[in-house]
């Protein structure tokens, strides 16, 4: 049964801050979450670093 039809409500929103530096590691070819999500997280967490992990073809 698709989750759109579940009769339970979702969890409360998780609030995240970055009182300490953050490192975001994202695989270039990962579909869940997509690369655009990692880029958005990087913008939201001021002072964080993002490293893109790709594979050689």
N, C-alpha and C positions, 0 to 999 in steps of 0.2 A: 504494500500500500504506500503510495507516495506521501511524503511528509506534509504536503499541502492539505491532506485530508486527516491528519492526526488531530485528535481532540484535546491534546495538551498544549498549553501555552508555552512560548519559548522562555529561555532563561533570561534573567535581567542582563542588561548591557554591562560588559566588563569595562571598567574605566582603567586606562593605562596612562601612567605618566613616566617621565624619564628623569627622575632625580639622580640617576646614575647613567653614565654613557651606555648606549645600546649598540649592539652589532646585529645587523639584519643580514642573513645569508639566504640567498634565493637562487634556485636553479633556473637557468634561462629557458629550459624546455618543460618546466613543471606547469601543468595546466590547472592545478588546484593547490594553492592560489596562483593566479596568473601573475606575470611579471609586473603588470600595472599596479597590482595590489601592494607589492613590495615597494614600488616607487612612491605610492601614496603614504605608506607607513613611514617611509624615510622622511618625507616632508612633514608628517605629523609629529614625529619624535625629534624635536630640535636637538642638535648636537650629536645625532646618531650617525653611524657609518653603515654603508651598504656595500656588500661584496657580491658580485654576480659570479655564479659558478656555471660554466658551460662545458660542453663536451666537444672534443675535437672530432671532426668528421673526416 
